[in-house]
Amino acid sequence: MHAPSMRGKITTAAAFFAVGGLALTGCTSGEDTNAEPTNNSVEGNQSEGETVVIGFSGPAADHGWLGAINSAATAEAEKYPDIDLRVAEGTNDANLQISQVEQFINDQVDAIVLLPTDGAALTDVAIRAMDAGIPVINVDREFSSPFAARATILGDNYGMGVSAGTYICEQVGDNPDAVVAEIAGIDSLPLTQDRSEGFKDALAGCGLDVTNRVAADFTVQGGEAAASQLLSAAPEIDALWNHDDDQGIGVLAAIDAAGRDEFIMVGGAGSANAMREIEAGDGVMKATIIYPHTQAADGIRLARLVAQDKAMSDLVEIEVPNRVVLNAPVVTSDNVDQYLPTAFES
């Protein structure tokens, strides 16, 4: 451990905008864990402990969800006077990210929270950190070895597909001839493959399958191009699932340009702009599936607990779990008011 420092000190090479949203509160005494830590009178895991230095490295914030991931992590650290957060500049260069982790190892930080630009490429350096006695919290993109992380926090990509398919079954499943379309993300990524697999499996439950499918690239431009291609190939659609709300901005633009409104659309990730479309209720957008942008914030909390030898009070287990998979709920007009206040902006 390191000597105590100023409240929520953050050293950063890049500026991030702070947003709310967090999960996974721990407390050893079974006390209410929702209250924010304010002083030393707070009991349990929320009370101030010995200061821990946490290194955080993530990808470049070139996407709304990734920007929210970084912002939520830094905002979460600021809530704890016993966290000294060292933030590496966001990058999509695996070699640069490896050097950042190596620097954290040289600095002998107490824990590392790492959202790798490429899980396989960062596995070796994460193992080196673990071998050096520095617990690594792996976020979102999984390492290729279980020896590379003390704990892993993941969104449920397969579950996103299941949620989307289940919702569509509820809406159009009584029509055995329903035309279901899918606009995926980057097809080479395991997360995209998992989402598509879950979608296919859920649709099978009501006797439907994907009739038309294209892949985009998680960008507005890519979403618009892919949607234009899909709409040209499918003159009639009953339901459409778009994997990502950032690329969904382009998808909706293409739909508007084509003058199409005969189908329902489901989004993915849970952006604020998608939820506002749902709330307005005057377009094709009827639902979106949450892919939590709190994962790195959760990682900060778990890193603090692990470094301070604490556990999670809601579990009987006396150590932090080694794997946490977050839920993928469906947001519709019925519950959008619950999710919109903490949603990220695309």
C-alpha positions in Angstrom: 0.0 0.0 0.0 1.0 3.6 -0.4 0.9 6.6 1.9 -2.5 8.4 2.0 -3.0 11.2 -0.6 -5.6 13.9 -1.4 -9.2 12.9 -1.8 -9.8 10.9 -5.0 -6.5 12.1 -6.6 -6.5 11.5 -10.3 -3.4 11.7 -12.5 -4.4 11.7 -16.2 -2.8 12.2 -19.5 -6.2 12.7 -21.2 -9.3 14.7 -20.1 -12.5 12.8 -19.5 -15.9 14.2 -18.8 -17.4 12.8 -15.6 -20.7 11.0 -15.6 -22.7 9.1 -13.0 -23.5 5.4 -12.9 -21.9 2.6 -11.0 -22.6 -0.8 -9.5 -21.2 -3.4 -7.2 -21.0 -1.9 -3.7 -19.2 -3.9 -1.1 -19.5 -3.7 2.7 -18.2 -6.1 5.4 -20.8 -5.2 8.0 -24.0 -5.7 6.0 -24.8 -1.9 6.2 -26.7 0.0 3.5 -24.1 0.3 0.7 -25.9 2.9 -1.4 -24.8 5.9 0.5 -21.8 7.8 -0.9 -18.6 7.7 1.2 -18.2 11.1 2.9 -16.1 10.7 6.0 -14.4 8.3 8.4 -17.7 7.7 10.3 -19.0 5.7 7.3 -18.8 2.0 8.3 -17.9 -1.1 6.4 -16.2 -1.2 3.0 -17.4 2.3 2.2 -15.4 3.8 5.1 -11.9 5.2 4.3 -9.1 2.7 4.4 -5.4 2.7 3.6 -4.9 4.5 0.3 -4.5 2.3 -2.8 -2.9 3.3 -6.1 -4.9 2.0 -9.0 -3.7 2.2 -12.6 -6.4 2.4 -15.3 -5.9 1.8 -19.0 -8.6 1.7 -21.6 -9.1 2.2 -25.4 -9.4 5.6 -27.0 -12.7 7.3 -26.4 -13.7 7.4 -30.0 -17.1 5.9 -29.4 -19.9 7.1 -27.1 -19.9 3.9 -25.0 -16.1 3.9 -24.6 -16.1 7.6 -23.6 -18.7 6.8 -21.0 -16.6 3.8 -19.8 -13.6 6.1 -19.2 -15.7 8.9 -17.6 -17.5 6.6 -15.2 -14.2 5.0 -14.1 -12.6 8.4 -13.2 -15.9 9.7 -11.6 -16.1 6.6 -9.4 -12.5 7.0 -8.2 -13.2 10.6 -7.2 -15.8 9.3 -4.7 -13.2 7.6 -2.6 -10.6 9.5 -0.5 -8.5 6.3 -0.3 -8.1 5.9 -4.1 -5.1 7.4 -6.0 -6.1 6.8 -9.6 -3.4 6.8 -12.3 -5.1 7.1 -15.8 -3.1 6.2 -18.9 -4.0 7.9 -22.1 -6.7 6.0 -24.0 -5.4 4.1 -27.0 -6.3 1.6 -29.7 -2.7 0.6 -30.1 -2.1 -2.7 -28.3 1.7 -2.1 -28.2 1.2 1.3 -26.5 -1.2 -0.1 -24.0 1.3 -2.9 -23.2 3.9 -0.2 -22.4 1.4 1.6 -20.2 0.8 -1.6 -18.2 4.6 -2.1 -18.0 4.8 1.4 -16.5 2.2 0.6 -13.9 4.2 -2.5 -13.0 7.4 -0.4 -12.7 5.5 2.1 -10.5 4.4 -0.8 -8.3 0.8 0.3 -8.2 -1.5 -1.7 -5.9 -4.0 -2.8 -8.6 -4.6 -2.4 -12.3 -8.0 -2.0 -14.0 -7.6 -2.8 -17.7 -10.0 -2.7 -20.6 -7.7 -4.1 -23.3 -7.9 -2.9 -26.9 -7.2 -6.6 -27.7 -7.7 -9.1 -24.9 -5.3 -11.7 -26.4 -2.6 -9.1 -27.1 -2.6 -7.8 -23.5 -2.7 -11.2 -21.9 1.1 -11.6 -21.5 1.6 -8.3 -19.8 -1.3 -8.8 -17.5 0.2 -12.1 -16.4 3.4 -10.3 -15.7 1.5 -7.8 -13.5 -0.1 -10.7 -11.7 3.2 -12.4 -11.2 4.5 -9.1 -9.8 1.8 -9.3 -7.1 -0.4 -6.6 -8.7 -4.0 -7.8 -9.0 -5.5 -7.1 -12.4 -9.2 -6.4 -13.0 -10.1 -7.3 -16.6 -13.0 -5.3 -18.0 -15.2 -6.0 -21.1 -12.7 -7.7 -23.4 -11.5 -10.9 -21.9 -7.9 -12.1 -21.7 -7.0 -15.4 -23.3 -5.7 -16.9 -20.0 -7.3 -17.2 -16.5 -3.9 -16.4 -15.0 -4.0 -12.8 -16.4 -6.7 -11.4 -14.0 -7.7 -11.6 -10.4 -11.3 -10.7 -11.4 -13.1 -10.1 -14.7 -16.1 -7.9 -15.2 -18.1 -8.4 -18.4 -21.2 -7.3 -20.1 -23.4 -10.1 -21.4 -23.1 -10.1 -25.1 -24.9 -13.4 -25.6 -27.5 -12.1 -23.2 -28.0 -9.0 -25.3 -28.9 -11.1 -28.2 -31.2 -13.2 -26.1 -32.9 -10.1 -24.7 -33.3 -8.6 -28.2 -34.7 -11.8 -29.7 -37.0 -12.4 -26.8 -38.5 -8.9 -27.1 -39.0 -9.3 -30.8 -40.7 -12.7 -30.3 -43.1 -10.9 -27.9 -43.9 -8.3 -30.5 -44.1 -10.2 -33.7 -43.8 -13.8 -32.8 -47.4 -14.5 -33.5 -46.6 -14.1 -37.2 -44.8 -17.1 -38.4 -43.8 -15.3 -41.6 -42.3 -12.2 -39.8 -39.3 -10.8 -41.5 -36.5 -10.2 -38.9 -33.4 -8.2 -39.9 -30.2 -7.7 -38.0 -27.5 -5.0 -38.3 -24.5 -6.4 -36.4 -21.3 -4.7 -35.4 -17.8 -5.8 -36.5 -18.3 -9.5 -37.5 -14.7 -10.5 -36.7 -15.1 -9.6 -33.0 -16.2 -12.4 -30.6 -18.6 -10.0 -28.9 -20.5 -9.5 -32.2 -20.6 -13.2 -32.8 -21.9 -13.8 -29.3 -24.7 -11.2 -29.8 -25.7 -12.8 -33.0 -25.7 -16.2 -31.5 -27.9 -15.2 -28.6 -30.3 -13.4 -31.0 -30.6 -16.5 -33.2 -31.2 -18.8 -30.3 -33.9 -16.6 -28.8 -35.7 -16.2 -32.1 -35.7 -19.9 -32.5 -37.9 -20.1 -29.4 -40.8 -18.6 -31.3 -40.1 -20.2 -34.6 -38.4 -17.2 -36.3 -35.0 -16.7 -37.8 -32.9 -13.8 -39.2 -34.1 -13.2 -42.8 -31.7 -10.3 -43.6 -28.4 -9.6 -42.0 -25.6 -7.1 -42.6 -22.6 -6.0 -40.5 -21.4 -2.5 -39.8 -18.5 -1.1 -37.7 -19.9 0.6 -34.6 -19.7 4.0 -36.3 -22.5 6.4 -37.5 -21.2 6.3 -41.0 -20.9 2.5 -41.0 -24.4 2.1 -39.6 -25.9 4.4 -42.2 -24.2 2.5 -45.1 -25.1 -0.9 -43.7 -28.7 0.1 -43.1 -29.1 1.5 -46.6 -27.8 -1.8 -48.0 -30.2 -3.8 -45.8 -33.2 -1.6 -46.7 -32.6 -2.0 -50.4 -32.4 -5.7 -50.1 -35.5 -6.1 -47.9 -38.5 -4.3 -49.2 -40.6 -5.4 -46.2 -39.4 -5.9 -42.6 -41.3 -6.6 -39.4 -38.5 -6.2 -36.8 -34.9 -5.0 -36.9 -32.2 -5.4 -34.2 -29.2 -3.0 -34.5 -26.4 -4.1 -32.2 -25.1 -0.7 -31.2 -26.8 2.6 -30.5 -23.8 4.7 -31.7 -24.0 3.2 -35.2 -27.8 3.4 -34.6 -27.7 7.1 -35.3 -26.6 6.3 -38.9 -29.2 3.4 -39.1 -32.0 5.8 -38.1 -30.8 8.3 -40.7 -30.9 5.7 -43.4 -34.4 4.6 -42.3 -35.6 8.2 -42.4 -34.0 8.8 -45.9 -35.8 5.6 -47.2 -39.1 6.7 -45.7 -39.5 3.3 -44.0 -41.7 2.9 -40.9 -43.4 -0.5 -41.3 -41.2 -2.2 -38.7 -40.1 -2.0 -35.1 -36.5 -1.4 -34.2 -34.5 -2.5 -31.2 -31.1 -0.9 -30.4 -28.1 -2.0 -28.4 -25.9 -0.6 -25.6 -28.5 1.8 -24.1 -27.5 5.3 -25.2 -29.4 8.4 -24.1 -30.3 9.3 -27.7 -31.8 5.9 -28.3 -33.8 6.2 -25.1 -35.1 9.6 -26.1 -36.3 8.1 -29.4 -38.1 5.4 -27.4 -39.6 8.0 -25.0 -40.9 10.1 -27.9 -42.7 7.0 -29.3 -43.2 8.5 -32.7 -40.6 6.5 -34.7 -39.6 2.9 -35.3 -37.3 2.7 -32.2 -39.2 0.8 -29.6 -36.5 -0.7 -27.3 -32.8 -0.9 -26.6 -30.7 -3.5 -24.8 -28.4 -2.3 -22.0 -24.7 -3.1 -22.3 -23.5 -1.4 -19.1 -21.0 1.5 -19.4 -20.3 1.1 -15.7 -18.0 -1.9 -16.2 -14.8 0.1 -15.6 -16.4 1.9 -12.6 -17.2 -1.5 -11.2 -13.6 -2.5 -11.9 -12.4 0.5 -9.8 -14.6 -0.6 -6.9 -13.4 -4.2 -7.1 -9.8 -3.1 -7.4 -10.2 -1.1 -4.2 -11.7 -4.0 -2.4 -9.1 -6.5 -3.6 -6.2 -4.2 -2.7 -7.6 -3.6 0.8 -8.3 -7.3 1.3 -12.0 -6.7 1.6 -15.0 -8.7 0.2 -18.5 -8.1 -1.0 -20.9 -8.0 1.9 -23.9 -9.3 0.0 -22.1 -12.6 -0.6 -21.2 -15.2 2.1 -17.9 -15.7 0.3 -15.1 -13.8 2.1 -13.3 -12.8 -1.1 -14.2 -10.8 -4.2 -15.5 -13.2 -7.0 -13.2 -13.9 -9.9 -15.9 -13.3 -12.6 -18.9 -10.9 -12.7 -21.2 -10.9 -15.7 -23.6 -7.9 -15.8 -27.3 -8.1 -16.9 -28.6 -7.1 -20.3 -32.1 -5.6 -19.6 -34.6 -4.4 -22.2 -35.5 -0.7 -22.1 -38.9 0.2 -23.5 -41.4 3.0 -23.0 -42.6 1.3 -19.9 -39.2 1.7 -18.0 -37.2 4.2 -20.0 -37.6 6.8 -17.2 -35.6 4.5 -14.9 -32.6 4.2 -17.3 -32.5 7.5 -19.1 -31.0 9.6 -16.2 -27.8 7.6 -16.2 -27.6 6.7 -19.9 -24.5 7.7 -21.9 -24.6 10.1 -24.9 -23.7 8.8 -28.3 
